[in-house]
Amino acid sequence: DQQVKQNSPSLSVQEGRISILNCDYTNSMFDYFLWYKKYPAEGPTFLISISSIKDKNEDGRFTVFLNKSAKHLSLHIVPSQPGDSAVYFCAASKNNNDMRFGAGTRLTVKP
Amino acid sequence: EPEVTQTPSHQVTQMGQEVILRCVPISNHLYFYWYRQILGQKVEFLVSFYNNEISEKSEIFDDQFSVERPDGSNFTLKIRSTKLEDSAMYFCASTPDRLANYGYTFGSGTRLTVV
């Protein structure tokens, strides 16, 4: 099941710079997209989401962009902080239910 | 802040044995889920549960798996005859509404090791 893809397993960014995490999906029926952050030994934590009727949603340092024609979404974190270091999962749902996750991208923010 | 509680945090079981993973969802939540993450791989959907019945299940959730809400608080995942490939982190999640935009609340997971 490769409906949600995160092609970059890891990303390293300097503190204060922008982190851009990317996600692609194949199922055009997905209508809701979410980002989760996961620290070791913890469950995923909801971060930010976007409906398919929007192309941008912003919450503090986090912004999610959705490009439906390209079936692509991205998470921007600016400025990046060392505490942002975690694995970030992109998730998508159909009929706003039953999420499918990407494989995750490990973000490392260096001081 | 309310949280989803999972027990045990780590379970080791012999191949072929039955195992029950336990979860206590947030009290006013109505929708419950099990996901799993095999080491180094993606988080995979197993099953969703609402109103005392399964709403959706994935191809992974075969006859060896079952879920139950035996009382008003617990939500359990049973694996009848464990296989080596069942070794994974199992995450329980709950949400007050079926809408994913509420953002599921996940537990810390149970690491299942089948030997």
Interface residues (C-beta under 8 A of the other chain):
Chain A: D1 Y32 L34 Y36 A41 E42 G43 P44 T45 F46 S49 S51 F89 A91 S93 N96 N97 D98 M99 R100 F101 G102 A103 G104
Chain B: V4 Q6 Y35 Q41 K42 V43 E44 F45 S48 S55 E56 S58 E59 F91 A93 R98 L99 A100 N101 G103 Y104 T105 F106 G107 S108 G109
